Amino acid sequence: MGQYRIPRLNDQLRDEISQLILRSEIKDPRVSTFLTINRVEVSNDLRYAKVYVSSFLADAQVEKG
C-alpha cells in the first residue's frame, strides 16, 4: 500500500461521516447534528476504524451508547 493511502482514507471517512450527520441520514436518535467528527483512524488492514467524536451539547444532554 502507498504511504499516503491510510491518511487519505482517514480524511475521506471523516468527511463522509460528517456529511451523513449533517444531512440527518443516520437513523439513530442518539446522533444529532450537534456532533463533530474529530478524527478517524483506520487499521492497516482496513478492517476496522475508530471514529472520535465530540458534542456541542452539555454532558447531561448527551446519551451514552
Backbone atoms as SQL, in Angstrom:
CREATE TABLE atoms (id INTEGER PRIMARY KEY, chain TEXT, resi INTEGER, resn TEXT, atom TEXT, x REAL, y REAL, z REAL);
INSERT INTO atoms VALUES
  (1, 'A', 1, 'MET', 'N', 0.837, -1.184, 0.000),
  (2, 'A', 1, 'MET', 'CA', 0.000, 0.000, 0.000),
  (3, 'A', 1, 'MET', 'C', 0.875, 1.238, 0.000),
  (4, 'A', 2, 'GLY', 'N', 0.359, 2.260, -0.641),
  (5, 'A', 2, 'GLY', 'CA', 1.089, 3.514, -0.650),
  (6, 'A', 2, 'GLY', 'C', 1.119, 4.143, 0.727),
  (7, 'A', 3, 'GLN', 'N', 2.129, 4.951, 0.960),
  (8, 'A', 3, 'GLN', 'CA', 2.275, 5.535, 2.289),
  (9, 'A', 3, 'GLN', 'C', 1.214, 6.587, 2.586),
  (10, 'A', 4, 'TYR', 'N', 0.519, 7.076, 1.577),
  (11, 'A', 4, 'TYR', 'CA', -0.493, 8.114, 1.790),
  (12, 'A', 4, 'TYR', 'C', -1.914, 7.569, 1.747),
  (13, 'A', 5, 'ARG', 'N', -2.080, 6.286, 1.513),
  (14, 'A', 5, 'ARG', 'CA', -3.419, 5.730, 1.364),
  (15, 'A', 5, 'ARG', 'C', -4.222, 5.802, 2.664),
  (16, 'A', 6, 'ILE', 'N', -3.641, 5.368, 3.765),
  (17, 'A', 6, 'ILE', 'CA', -4.354, 5.358, 5.049),
  (18, 'A', 6, 'ILE', 'C', -4.733, 6.774, 5.480),
  (19, 'A', 7, 'PRO', 'N', -3.829, 7.747, 5.467),
  (20, 'A', 7, 'PRO', 'CA', -4.242, 9.111, 5.843),
  (21, 'A', 7, 'PRO', 'C', -5.333, 9.680, 4.928),
  (22, 'A', 8, 'ARG', 'N', -5.264, 9.379, 3.635),
  (23, 'A', 8, 'ARG', 'CA', -6.312, 9.847, 2.715),
  (24, 'A', 8, 'ARG', 'C', -7.642, 9.195, 3.039),
  (25, 'A', 9, 'LEU', 'N', -7.605, 7.900, 3.345),
  (26, 'A', 9, 'LEU', 'CA', -8.821, 7.183, 3.702),
  (27, 'A', 9, 'LEU', 'C', -9.397, 7.706, 5.014),
  (28, 'A', 10, 'ASN', 'N', -8.543, 7.998, 5.980),
  (29, 'A', 10, 'ASN', 'CA', -8.997, 8.593, 7.243),
  (30, 'A', 10, 'ASN', 'C', -9.742, 9.900, 6.985),
  (31, 'A', 11, 'ASP', 'N', -9.173, 10.757, 6.159),
  (32, 'A', 11, 'ASP', 'CA', -9.805, 12.042, 5.843),
  (33, 'A', 11, 'ASP', 'C', -11.114, 11.848, 5.086),
  (34, 'A', 12, 'GLN', 'N', -11.128, 10.918, 4.138),
  (35, 'A', 12, 'GLN', 'CA', -12.336, 10.661, 3.355),
  (36, 'A', 12, 'GLN', 'C', -13.467, 10.155, 4.245),
  (37, 'A', 13, 'LEU', 'N', -13.166, 9.219, 5.134),
  (38, 'A', 13, 'LEU', 'CA', -14.186, 8.708, 6.042),
  (39, 'A', 13, 'LEU', 'C', -14.699, 9.792, 6.980),
  (40, 'A', 14, 'ARG', 'N', -13.795, 10.622, 7.498),
  (41, 'A', 14, 'ARG', 'CA', -14.218, 11.720, 8.371),
  (42, 'A', 14, 'ARG', 'C', -15.188, 12.637, 7.641),
  (43, 'A', 15, 'ASP', 'N', -14.868, 12.986, 6.395),
  (44, 'A', 15, 'ASP', 'CA', -15.742, 13.864, 5.614),
  (45, 'A', 15, 'ASP', 'C', -17.088, 13.209, 5.322),
  (46, 'A', 16, 'GLU', 'N', -17.079, 11.933, 4.951),
  (47, 'A', 16, 'GLU', 'CA', -18.324, 11.233, 4.624),
  (48, 'A', 16, 'GLU', 'C', -19.226, 11.095, 5.844),
  (49, 'A', 17, 'ILE', 'N', -18.660, 10.720, 6.983),
  (50, 'A', 17, 'ILE', 'CA', -19.462, 10.584, 8.199),
  (51, 'A', 17, 'ILE', 'C', -20.010, 11.939, 8.622),
  (52, 'A', 18, 'SER', 'N', -19.217, 12.981, 8.499),
  (53, 'A', 18, 'SER', 'CA', -19.685, 14.332, 8.833),
  (54, 'A', 18, 'SER', 'C', -20.857, 14.732, 7.952),
  (55, 'A', 19, 'GLN', 'N', -20.779, 14.423, 6.671),
  (56, 'A', 19, 'GLN', 'CA', -21.871, 14.757, 5.751),
  (57, 'A', 19, 'GLN', 'C', -23.131, 13.953, 6.072),
  (58, 'A', 20, 'LEU', 'N', -22.983, 12.690, 6.423),
  (59, 'A', 20, 'LEU', 'CA', -24.140, 11.882, 6.805),
  (60, 'A', 20, 'LEU', 'C', -24.835, 12.463, 8.030),
  (61, 'A', 21, 'ILE', 'N', -24.059, 12.901, 9.001),
  (62, 'A', 21, 'ILE', 'CA', -24.641, 13.508, 10.201),
  (63, 'A', 21, 'ILE', 'C', -25.313, 14.827, 9.849),
  (64, 'A', 22, 'LEU', 'N', -24.670, 15.624, 9.036),
  (65, 'A', 22, 'LEU', 'CA', -25.208, 16.929, 8.668),
  (66, 'A', 22, 'LEU', 'C', -26.530, 16.805, 7.911),
  (67, 'A', 23, 'ARG', 'N', -26.636, 15.813, 7.035),
  (68, 'A', 23, 'ARG', 'CA', -27.856, 15.615, 6.243),
  (69, 'A', 23, 'ARG', 'C', -28.898, 14.781, 6.978),
  (70, 'A', 24, 'SER', 'N', -28.634, 14.426, 8.224),
  (71, 'A', 24, 'SER', 'CA', -29.541, 13.625, 9.063),
  (72, 'A', 24, 'SER', 'C', -29.897, 12.296, 8.415),
  (73, 'A', 25, 'GLU', 'N', -28.939, 11.656, 7.777),
  (74, 'A', 25, 'GLU', 'CA', -29.175, 10.367, 7.139),
  (75, 'A', 25, 'GLU', 'C', -28.920, 9.195, 8.077),
  (76, 'A', 26, 'ILE', 'N', -28.440, 9.469, 9.267),
  (77, 'A', 26, 'ILE', 'CA', -28.229, 8.416, 10.257),
  (78, 'A', 26, 'ILE', 'C', -29.493, 8.331, 11.093),
  (79, 'A', 27, 'LYS', 'N', -30.090, 7.151, 11.143),
  (80, 'A', 27, 'LYS', 'CA', -31.397, 6.969, 11.776),
  (81, 'A', 27, 'LYS', 'C', -31.311, 6.598, 13.253),
  (82, 'A', 28, 'ASP', 'N', -30.232, 6.927, 13.894),
  (83, 'A', 28, 'ASP', 'CA', -30.058, 6.653, 15.314),
  (84, 'A', 28, 'ASP', 'C', -30.455, 7.908, 16.092),
  (85, 'A', 29, 'PRO', 'N', -31.423, 7.813, 17.004),
  (86, 'A', 29, 'PRO', 'CA', -31.864, 9.014, 17.733),
  (87, 'A', 29, 'PRO', 'C', -30.789, 9.616, 18.635),
  (88, 'A', 30, 'ARG', 'N', -29.741, 8.861, 18.949),
  (89, 'A', 30, 'ARG', 'CA', -28.658, 9.392, 19.786),
  (90, 'A', 30, 'ARG', 'C', -27.725, 10.304, 19.013),
  (91, 'A', 31, 'VAL', 'N', -27.796, 10.254, 17.682),
  (92, 'A', 31, 'VAL', 'CA', -26.902, 11.041, 16.836),
  (93, 'A', 31, 'VAL', 'C', -27.622, 12.317, 16.422),
  (94, 'A', 32, 'SER', 'N', -27.072, 13.450, 16.804),
  (95, 'A', 32, 'SER', 'CA', -27.671, 14.733, 16.439),
  (96, 'A', 32, 'SER', 'C', -26.682, 15.532, 15.599),
  (97, 'A', 33, 'THR', 'N', -27.147, 16.625, 15.061),
  (98, 'A', 33, 'THR', 'CA', -26.274, 17.475, 14.253),
  (99, 'A', 33, 'THR', 'C', -25.319, 18.283, 15.126),
  (100, 'A', 34, 'PHE', 'N', -25.408, 18.121, 16.441),
  (101, 'A', 34, 'PHE', 'CA', -24.502, 18.812, 17.352),
  (102, 'A', 34, 'PHE', 'C', -23.238, 17.999, 17.622),
  (103, 'A', 35, 'LEU', 'N', -22.961, 17.024, 16.774),
  (104, 'A', 35, 'LEU', 'CA', -21.742, 16.226, 16.880),
  (105, 'A', 35, 'LEU', 'C', -20.732, 16.695, 15.854),
  (106, 'A', 36, 'THR', 'N', -19.473, 16.532, 16.184),
  (107, 'A', 36, 'THR', 'CA', -18.415, 16.785, 15.215),
  (108, 'A', 36, 'THR', 'C', -17.470, 15.589, 15.224),
  (109, 'A', 37, 'ILE', 'N', -16.990, 15.237, 14.059),
  (110, 'A', 37, 'ILE', 'CA', -16.043, 14.134, 13.916),
  (111, 'A', 37, 'ILE', 'C', -14.642, 14.723, 14.021),
  (112, 'A', 38, 'ASN', 'N', -13.928, 14.359, 15.070),
  (113, 'A', 38, 'ASN', 'CA', -12.588, 14.902, 15.288),
  (114, 'A', 38, 'ASN', 'C', -11.534, 14.185, 14.468),
  (115, 'A', 39, 'ARG', 'N', -11.621, 12.862, 14.472),
  (116, 'A', 39, 'ARG', 'CA', -10.552, 12.090, 13.834),
  (117, 'A', 39, 'ARG', 'C', -11.070, 10.697, 13.516),
  (118, 'A', 40, 'VAL', 'N', -10.525, 10.103, 12.471),
  (119, 'A', 40, 'VAL', 'CA', -10.798, 8.710, 12.124),
  (120, 'A', 40, 'VAL', 'C', -9.456, 8.014, 11.974),
  (121, 'A', 41, 'GLU', 'N', -9.345, 6.830, 12.559),
  (122, 'A', 41, 'GLU', 'CA', -8.130, 6.025, 12.438),
  (123, 'A', 41, 'GLU', 'C', -8.509, 4.664, 11.875),
  (124, 'A', 42, 'VAL', 'N', -8.084, 4.385, 10.650),
  (125, 'A', 42, 'VAL', 'CA', -8.340, 3.101, 10.006),
  (126, 'A', 42, 'VAL', 'C', -7.159, 2.182, 10.297),
  (127, 'A', 43, 'SER', 'N', -7.459, 0.911, 10.575),
  (128, 'A', 43, 'SER', 'CA', -6.381, -0.052, 10.825),
  (129, 'A', 43, 'SER', 'C', -5.612, -0.317, 9.534),
  (130, 'A', 44, 'ASN', 'N', -4.404, -0.835, 9.668),
  (131, 'A', 44, 'ASN', 'CA', -3.556, -1.075, 8.497),
  (132, 'A', 44, 'ASN', 'C', -4.156, -2.074, 7.517),
  (133, 'A', 45, 'ASP', 'N', -4.954, -3.024, 8.023),
  (134, 'A', 45, 'ASP', 'CA', -5.577, -3.993, 7.126),
  (135, 'A', 45, 'ASP', 'C', -6.950, -3.520, 6.626),
  (136, 'A', 46, 'LEU', 'N', -7.354, -2.303, 6.981),
  (137, 'A', 46, 'LEU', 'CA', -8.602, -1.660, 6.541),
  (138, 'A', 46, 'LEU', 'C', -9.855, -2.377, 7.038),
  (139, 'A', 47, 'ARG', 'N', -9.737, -3.190, 8.069),
  (140, 'A', 47, 'ARG', 'CA', -10.892, -3.923, 8.571),
  (141, 'A', 47, 'ARG', 'C', -11.652, -3.154, 9.642),
  (142, 'A', 48, 'TYR', 'N', -10.979, -2.264, 10.336),
  (143, 'A', 48, 'TYR', 'CA', -11.586, -1.540, 11.449),
  (144, 'A', 48, 'TYR', 'C', -11.263, -0.058, 11.354),
  (145, 'A', 49, 'ALA', 'N', -12.146, 0.728, 11.948),
  (146, 'A', 49, 'ALA', 'CA', -11.892, 2.165, 12.030),
  (147, 'A', 49, 'ALA', 'C', -12.393, 2.665, 13.380),
  (148, 'A', 50, 'LYS', 'N', -11.621, 3.524, 13.997),
  (149, 'A', 50, 'LYS', 'CA', -12.045, 4.212, 15.217),
  (150, 'A', 50, 'LYS', 'C', -12.455, 5.615, 14.808),
  (151, 'A', 51, 'VAL', 'N', -13.629, 6.023, 15.268),
  (152, 'A', 51, 'VAL', 'CA', -14.139, 7.352, 14.954),
  (153, 'A', 51, 'VAL', 'C', -14.234, 8.125, 16.262),
  (154, 'A', 52, 'TYR', 'N', -13.536, 9.240, 16.334),
  (155, 'A', 52, 'TYR', 'CA', -13.520, 10.083, 17.526),
  (156, 'A', 52, 'TYR', 'C', -14.487, 11.239, 17.307),
  (157, 'A', 53, 'VAL', 'N', -15.449, 11.364, 18.209),
  (158, 'A', 53, 'VAL', 'CA', -16.467, 12.401, 18.080),
  (159, 'A', 53, 'VAL', 'C', -16.476, 13.281, 19.324),
  (160, 'A', 54, 'SER', 'N', -17.000, 14.476, 19.159),
  (161, 'A', 54, 'SER', 'CA', -17.259, 15.347, 20.300),
  (162, 'A', 54, 'SER', 'C', -18.618, 15.994, 20.077),
  (163, 'A', 55, 'SER', 'N', -19.195, 16.464, 21.160),
  (164, 'A', 55, 'SER', 'CA', -20.541, 17.016, 21.108),
  (165, 'A', 55, 'SER', 'C', -20.530, 18.454, 21.597),
  (166, 'A', 56, 'PHE', 'N', -21.413, 19.243, 21.017),
  (167, 'A', 56, 'PHE', 'CA', -21.584, 20.620, 21.458),
  (168, 'A', 56, 'PHE', 'C', -22.613, 20.725, 22.580),
  (169, 'A', 57, 'LEU', 'N', -23.284, 19.615, 22.889),
  (170, 'A', 57, 'LEU', 'CA', -24.289, 19.613, 23.942),
  (171, 'A', 57, 'LEU', 'C', -23.621, 19.455, 25.303),
  (172, 'A', 58, 'ALA', 'N', -24.337, 19.862, 26.340),
  (173, 'A', 58, 'ALA', 'CA', -23.839, 19.683, 27.703),
  (174, 'A', 58, 'ALA', 'C', -23.799, 18.196, 28.034),
  (175, 'A', 59, 'ASP', 'N', -22.919, 17.808, 28.942),
  (176, 'A', 59, 'ASP', 'CA', -22.759, 16.399, 29.296),
  (177, 'A', 59, 'ASP', 'C', -24.066, 15.759, 29.754),
  (178, 'A', 60, 'ALA', 'N', -24.913, 16.502, 30.428),
  (179, 'A', 60, 'ALA', 'CA', -26.174, 15.954, 30.917),
  (180, 'A', 60, 'ALA', 'C', -27.131, 15.631, 29.773),
  (181, 'A', 61, 'GLN', 'N', -26.964, 16.290, 28.623),
  (182, 'A', 61, 'GLN', 'CA', -27.859, 16.070, 27.494),
  (183, 'A', 61, 'GLN', 'C', -27.379, 14.970, 26.557),
  (184, 'A', 62, 'VAL', 'N', -26.154, 14.534, 26.712),
  (185, 'A', 62, 'VAL', 'CA', -25.582, 13.525, 25.822),
  (186, 'A', 62, 'VAL', 'C', -25.964, 12.145, 26.325),
  (187, 'A', 63, 'GLU', 'N', -26.500, 11.321, 25.419),
  (188, 'A', 63, 'GLU', 'CA', -26.872, 9.956, 25.767),
  (189, 'A', 63, 'GLU', 'C', -25.709, 9.028, 25.445),
  (190, 'A', 64, 'LYS', 'N', -25.282, 8.279, 26.433),
  (191, 'A', 64, 'LYS', 'CA', -24.175, 7.339, 26.229),
  (192, 'A', 64, 'LYS', 'C', -24.698, 6.119, 25.479),
  (193, 'A', 65, 'GLY', 'N', -23.824, 5.576, 24.626),
  (194, 'A', 65, 'GLY', 'CA', -24.262, 4.370, 23.920),
  (195, 'A', 65, 'GLY', 'C', -23.215, 3.804, 23.044);
